[in-house]
């Protein structure tokens, strides 16, 4: 299982990365893309949308099913990865390079409490 | 791995989309050993003439195959199957896994009334591999010594039996993908060796996921999804399989003759981005319908679906589908969407 160190992980299988400017980049984990299978469609939130923690804000659809992506933290959408609309398979190829959206968190301490790589590896390995 | 009709089956062996393209462009294989082979011994022809909605009188040459529905008295579809004429005293059925036990019980009950001498023999000693794609036949010929001579002249929807180092092989030029190829029925004890021999000639293993996108592109129904006991075959795109040309008393005929046909099974091609899925509601000029199977077509790079729509909806009409809270535009088309690698609709 590919779980890079230096990222934080949510139990809903998103990864979070704090950027130097204080924003947080969010994508789905390699474990999640593998479980979904080949992605064929990605729908992203509008830039400027304010998201509550746990709000469904994006959709990733594989050939077999559609899955919601939840905002792991509250914040305002400041950027989305537009390239994915034309090449959703980029998420399968490298789930950590193919980010989905970037938030400016409401709470500066928003990443506290998320799992690190070791904890997520154990979590995702559970049956 | 997923459960399918009580069998653990792989959804894919790596990438469902790569497996799909392997079948469209080269050769792929599916382990379809869950499908049940049932041989009928005795005098199967008059029995099947009554039991099946399609007419076995079309089977005049040994080895010839026919697709048919098995109907209930009320016209509902118990199962869809392929029947092969082997000899005057033996016909072979290949039925779906999830419905096999129900089918066999149904056949026993029918035979008790109409053909007490008939012997119904489920062949649990046999396994089945479907090898499909433009290069499928030549790869089978290289993998199975003796197969080329026996099947080179075989026409579509025909089968032949022959002896190989893997035992007796029954090869039918049939499939569920819209591509050329064979469905191979082999002894269960050698099926693994046959699979491995096919791998060495470059046939790509493919899972249930690719099987579903390929059959949907080919406009082929899936039992339990696009048709079932509750719906008439005439509203399931299967009118061509219900043969009423001859005076023939077959199960379900009387009921179908009385039922009004208000709906039809049509194809949809999504014009917007997104993915059509089963059970989504379709709004048309003649009222609402419902998607029975939907997916993303890897060949067309668009979403496609089969949908049961009001009968008056014409091909070419733009309809609107409720997809996850949005209304998306789709064009009504006549399936198939893709056959033999070619896209047939827009």
Boltz contact constraints between the chains, C-beta under 6 A:
constraints:
  - contact:
      token1: [A, 37]
      token2: [B, 16]
      max_distance: 6.0
  - contact:
      token1: [A, 38]
      token2: [B, 15]
      max_distance: 6.0
  - contact:
      token1: [A, 38]
      token2: [B, 16]
      max_distance: 6.0
  - contact:
      token1: [A, 38]
      token2: [B, 17]
      max_distance: 6.0
  - contact:
      token1: [A, 40]
      token2: [B, 296]
      max_distance: 6.0
  - contact:
      token1: [A, 41]
      token2: [B, 275]
      max_distance: 6.0
  - contact:
      token1: [A, 61]
      token2: [B, 275]
      max_distance: 6.0
  - contact:
      token1: [A, 63]
      token2: [B, 16]
      max_distance: 6.0
  - contact:
      token1: [A, 63]
      token2: [B, 209]
      max_distance: 6.0
  - contact:
      token1: [A, 63]
      token2: [B, 296]
      max_distance: 6.0
